Amino acid sequence: FQQRPLALRDRALLEFLYGTGARISEAVGAAVDDLDVDEGTVLLRGKGGRVRLVPIGGYAVEAVRAYLVRARPGLASAGRGTPAVFLNARGGALTRQGAWAILRRAAGQAGLPVDGPAAVSPHTLRHSYATHLLDGGADVRVVQELLGHASVTTTQVYTLVTVERLREVYATAHPRARG
């Protein structure tokens, strides 16, 4: 029974990271009042004090809602009333290190690398979020806003991955692609 609230929290955190593209510091820094699960949005406080409103995907909304209703109240009762969305087992705000450990554990359970250059990290989820948006046809400027990048140049790093995807699609779909 003790693991159940933490399992709900862990799923909510992972879905939140992928469903919003949040930096790990933004996720652990999010307050309950920053969330609007009915509207499916969250206010993220990013680098340089910048604040942005970001939509939360359906899977993340459901996972966060389940955590807020069924797990967070029990975790919060052990703490001192922190406004943080994500809490540790003692009711305090989850730290970056705690969130990182949750991701490592989940990656390990999924058979994904947790050490070395190919290791899964919180940034892996952010990178996947951006890449999947771009692969799906999102405008790079919109992705820039969603990620909270000050410069579109930073966002364009993610487009390099998708150029390879464009080549793959072109090579298989265009009748004149094969010389």
N, C-alpha and C positions, 0 to 999 in steps of 0.2 A: 504493500500500500504506500509506503514512504517513497518508492521510486515513481509511482504514478504521477504525482504533481511535477516531478522533475522531468519525466518523459514528455509530458504535455508542454512544459516550458522549452525543452530542447527542440521539439518539433516546431513550436511557434517561432523560436529564434531562427532556425535554419530556413523556414519558409519566409520569414520576414526579411532575412538577408537577401535571399534570391528574389523574392517578390517585390522588393523596393530598390534593390541595388545599393542599399545603404553601406557606408563604411562601417567597420566594426565599432568604432568609437561613437558613431551616430546611433547605432542600434542600442548599445548599452547606455547611451546618454538620453535615449527617448523616455519621456515621461508619459504616464497614463493620459494626462490632459492633452498631449500632442497627438493622440490617436483619435480618429473618428471612424470606428469600425462600420457604422451604418452607412457612411458615405464612402468608405474604403479609401481613406487618405491618412497620411501621417505628416506631421511637420518635423522635418529633419534639420538639426543644427549642425552645419558642416564646418569646414575649415574657414578660418578667418572670420568667424562669427556670422557667416552667411546662413540664412534660413531659407528652406524651400519646402513647398507642399508637393508631396509625391503620392501618386495612386498606389494602393496596395492590391496585388493580385488576389483573385478569389480564393486560391488555396491558402495563401497567407492570412487572409481575413478570417477564414474558418478556423485555422490553427490558432491564431491569436485570440479569437473570441473564445474558443474552448479553454485555452489557458487562463484568460482573464476571469472566466466564470467558474471553472472547476479547479484551478490550481493556485492561481496567484493569491486569492484571499487567505488560504491556509499557510502559504509561504510568508505572506506579509504579517500574519499574526505573531510570528516568531521574531519580527524585526522592530524597527523604530519608525515605521511609517514613511519610508522613502517613496518618492513619487515615481521612481524608475519602473518602467514596464517589466523589465526582466530582472528577476530576483534570484539570489542564491539560496541555498538550503537553510541559511540562518536568517533569511528575510531581508538581507541587505541588497544593495544594488549589485547586479552581476558585473564583474570587472571584464576588461578586455581579455585578460589571461583566462578567466573562467569561460568566456565565450569561445575563445580559441580552443580550449580543452574539449568543449562540447563538440565542436566541429571535427577535431582530430578523432575523437571517439566514434562519431558517426561515420566519418570517412573510412576508418579502420574496419568498422562493422560492415561497410559496403564493399570492402576489398579494394579500396582506393589507396594510393600511396600517401603516407603520412610523414615520410622523411625524404630528404634529397631534393633535387631541383624540380621534380614533378609532383611534389607534395601538395595536397589540397590545403588551401588556406582560406580565411574569410574573403580575401581579395579574389579568390577563384570564383566565388559566387557572384561577386560584383562584376567581374570580367565576363562571366557567362550571361548575366543579365544584359549587359551592354551588347555583347555579340549577338545574342538571340534577338534583341530589338532591331539591330541593324540588319541581320539576316532576314528578319520579317518585313523589312522595308521602311523602318522608321527613319526619319530625317536625322542626320547627324547633329543638327542644332537642337532638336527636341531631346535627343539622348544626352547632349551636353547639359541641358537644363535639368533633366532627371537625375543625372549623376552629380550635379552641383559643381561642374568644372568651370573655373573662371575663363579658361581659354578653350576654344574649339580644337586647338592643336593637341591638347591633352586627350580629348575624346577621339581624335583621328587615329590614335594608336590602335584602337579597337577595330577600325575599318581595315587595317592591314590583314587581320585574320579573315575578314569576310571577302577580300579580294580573291583569296585562294578558293573560297566557296563559290564565288562568281565564275571563276575559271572552270571549276568542276561542273557546274550547271551548264555553262556554255559548251564545254566539251561533250557533254552527254546529250544536250538538247538541240543544239543548232546544227542544221543539216550541212553547213559548209565548214564546221569546226574541224573536221578531220581532213587533213591535206590530201 
